[in-house]
Amino acid sequence: MSIITPVGIEDPARSLTRKTVIGAIVTVALASAGLILALILFAQYSSTILHVYFGAIGLAIGLSAINRFAGFLYATAEGRSRPARRQRKTAPNWPNDLFDLNDRVSLAKVSAFDHQSRLRPLLRELATQRLDARWHLELSKEPASALPHLKEALRVEVFDQPDPADLRELRDVPGPSLARLQQLVDELESI
């Protein structure tokens, strides 16, 4: 996959070369500043300081180049155009998830249509997850085995599917009461 940059299509080989050269220049600049400071402070050991300087520069640049080249080879062997960057662990998006859940519940209370189309699939998904986590049952594959673990109100929500033609008529019908929704939550928690 080619990535378009401000100067054209990114070339992984050129990028490797550019990053290696820039890294070497930065290493030499920092080490040279240290060399000047060391020569000022320890002028009597200038020969040893120069030997250490050139050895350290060579080692640092060599290891950096080998590391970059190995990353480049690994990336191209896997078919990527450049080395993969470390993936940051993203925090769960709790506020948006809670707002979404709040919206579903609020709409379900107002309209039976929203209850059937928005909240019921969520209830089924939550019941499926709870059954799998606690009893190692898959609701879609083993509905008969799951029935004893579901109480009556939740059983109706999970298994009774309304006719799609009837959904249009449910727009003006109020949804379940807050007590009914609380009962469903309690039954989900008891799985």
C-alpha positions as CSV (number, residue, x, y, z in Angstrom):
1,M,0.0,0.0,0.0
2,S,1.4,3.4,-1.0
3,I,0.9,6.3,1.3
4,I,0.8,9.8,-0.3
5,T,2.9,12.3,1.5
6,P,3.2,16.1,0.9
7,V,6.2,15.3,-1.4
8,G,4.6,12.4,-3.3
9,I,4.1,8.7,-2.9
10,E,6.0,7.4,0.1
11,D,8.8,5.0,-0.9
12,P,9.8,2.7,2.0
13,A,13.4,2.3,0.9
14,R,13.9,6.1,0.6
15,S,12.2,6.5,4.0
16,L,14.6,3.9,5.5
17,T,17.6,5.7,4.1
18,R,16.4,9.2,5.1
19,K,15.7,8.1,8.7
20,T,19.0,6.2,9.0
21,V,21.0,9.3,7.7
22,I,19.1,11.7,9.9
23,G,19.6,9.4,12.9
24,A,23.3,9.2,12.2
25,I,23.6,13.0,11.9
26,V,21.8,13.5,15.2
27,T,24.0,10.9,16.9
28,V,27.2,12.5,15.6
29,A,26.0,16.0,16.7
30,L,25.2,14.9,20.2
31,A,28.4,12.9,20.6
32,S,30.4,15.8,19.2
33,A,29.0,18.1,21.8
34,G,30.0,15.5,24.4
35,L,33.5,15.2,22.8
36,I,34.1,19.0,23.0
37,L,33.0,19.0,26.6
38,A,35.3,16.0,27.4
39,L,38.3,17.6,25.6
40,I,37.8,20.8,27.5
41,L,37.6,19.1,30.9
42,F,40.2,16.3,30.3
43,A,42.6,17.7,27.8
44,Q,45.4,15.5,29.0
45,Y,43.5,12.4,27.9
46,S,42.6,13.6,24.4
47,S,43.9,10.6,22.6
48,T,41.8,8.2,24.7
49,I,38.8,10.4,24.4
50,L,39.0,10.5,20.6
51,H,39.3,6.7,20.5
52,V,36.3,6.3,22.7
53,Y,34.4,8.9,20.7
54,F,35.0,7.2,17.3
55,G,34.2,3.7,18.8
56,A,31.0,4.9,20.4
57,I,29.9,6.7,17.2
58,G,30.6,3.7,15.1
59,L,28.8,1.4,17.5
60,A,25.7,3.6,17.9
61,I,25.3,4.3,14.2
62,G,25.9,0.6,13.3
63,L,23.3,-0.7,15.8
64,S,20.8,1.9,14.8
65,A,21.2,1.1,11.1
66,I,20.9,-2.7,11.7
67,N,17.8,-2.1,13.8
68,R,16.1,0.0,11.1
69,F,17.1,-2.3,8.3
70,A,15.8,-5.4,10.2
71,G,12.5,-3.6,10.8
72,F,12.3,-2.7,7.1
73,L,13.0,-6.3,6.1
74,Y,10.4,-7.6,8.6
75,A,7.8,-5.2,7.3
76,T,8.3,-6.0,3.6
77,A,8.3,-9.7,4.3
78,E,4.9,-9.3,5.9
79,G,3.6,-7.3,2.9
80,R,3.4,-4.0,4.7
81,S,4.9,-0.9,3.1
82,R,6.5,0.2,6.3
83,P,7.3,-1.1,9.7
84,A,4.3,-1.4,12.0
85,R,4.0,1.1,14.8
86,R,3.2,-0.1,18.2
87,Q,-0.5,0.0,18.8
88,R,-1.6,2.0,21.7
89,K,-4.1,0.5,24.0
90,T,-7.2,2.5,23.6
91,A,-9.3,3.1,26.6
92,P,-12.9,2.0,26.4
93,N,-15.2,4.7,25.3
94,W,-17.4,4.6,28.4
95,P,-19.2,7.9,28.2
96,N,-20.3,7.4,24.6
97,D,-21.4,3.8,25.4
98,L,-23.4,4.9,28.4
99,F,-25.0,7.7,26.4
100,D,-25.9,5.2,23.7
101,L,-27.4,2.9,26.2
102,N,-29.3,5.8,27.8
103,D,-30.7,6.7,24.4
104,R,-31.8,3.2,23.7
105,V,-33.6,2.9,27.1
106,S,-35.2,6.3,26.8
107,L,-36.5,5.7,23.3
108,A,-37.7,2.2,24.3
109,K,-39.8,3.7,27.1
110,V,-41.5,6.1,24.6
111,S,-42.2,3.8,21.7
112,A,-42.8,0.0,21.5
113,F,-41.2,0.2,18.0
114,D,-37.9,1.5,19.5
115,H,-38.2,-1.2,22.2
116,Q,-38.5,-3.9,19.6
117,S,-35.9,-2.5,17.2
118,R,-33.3,-1.0,19.5
119,L,-33.5,-2.5,23.0
120,R,-34.5,-6.1,22.3
121,P,-31.4,-6.9,20.2
122,L,-29.2,-5.4,23.0
123,L,-31.1,-7.5,25.6
124,R,-30.6,-10.6,23.5
125,E,-26.9,-9.9,23.1
126,L,-26.4,-9.3,26.8
127,A,-28.3,-12.5,27.7
128,T,-26.1,-14.4,25.1
129,Q,-23.0,-13.1,26.7
130,R,-24.1,-13.9,30.3
131,L,-25.2,-17.4,29.3
132,D,-21.9,-18.0,27.6
133,A,-19.8,-16.6,30.5
134,R,-21.6,-18.3,33.3
135,W,-23.0,-21.5,31.9
136,H,-21.0,-22.0,28.7
137,L,-24.2,-22.1,26.6
138,E,-24.6,-20.6,23.2
139,L,-28.1,-19.2,22.9
140,S,-28.3,-19.6,19.1
141,K,-27.1,-23.2,19.2
142,E,-28.7,-24.4,22.4
143,P,-31.9,-22.5,23.0
144,A,-33.5,-25.5,24.9
145,S,-30.6,-25.7,27.3
146,A,-30.7,-21.9,27.9
147,L,-34.4,-21.8,28.7
148,P,-34.1,-22.9,32.4
149,H,-31.6,-20.1,33.0
150,L,-33.9,-17.4,31.7
151,K,-36.8,-16.0,33.8
152,E,-40.1,-15.4,32.2
153,A,-39.8,-11.7,31.3
154,L,-36.4,-12.1,29.8
155,R,-37.4,-15.3,28.0
156,V,-40.2,-13.3,26.2
157,E,-37.7,-10.6,25.2
158,V,-35.1,-13.0,23.9
159,F,-37.2,-15.6,22.1
160,D,-40.4,-13.9,21.0
161,Q,-39.7,-12.1,17.8
162,P,-42.4,-9.7,16.5
163,D,-43.6,-9.9,12.9
164,P,-41.9,-7.1,10.9
165,A,-45.3,-6.1,9.5
166,D,-46.5,-5.4,13.0
167,L,-43.6,-3.2,13.8
168,R,-45.1,-0.2,11.9
169,E,-48.1,-0.3,14.1
170,L,-46.0,-0.1,17.2
171,R,-44.7,3.4,16.6
172,D,-47.6,5.0,18.5
173,V,-47.8,2.4,21.2
174,P,-45.9,3.3,24.4
175,G,-42.9,1.1,25.3
176,P,-42.4,-0.9,28.6
177,S,-42.6,0.8,31.9
178,L,-39.6,1.7,34.0
179,A,-40.6,-1.2,36.4
180,R,-40.6,-3.6,33.5
181,L,-37.2,-2.4,32.3
182,Q,-35.9,-2.8,35.9
183,Q,-37.3,-6.3,36.0
184,L,-35.4,-7.1,32.8
185,V,-32.1,-5.8,34.2
186,D,-32.6,-7.8,37.4
187,E,-33.3,-11.0,35.3
188,L,-30.2,-10.3,33.2
189,E,-28.1,-10.0,36.4
190,S,-29.5,-13.2,37.8
191,I,-28.4,-15.3,34.8
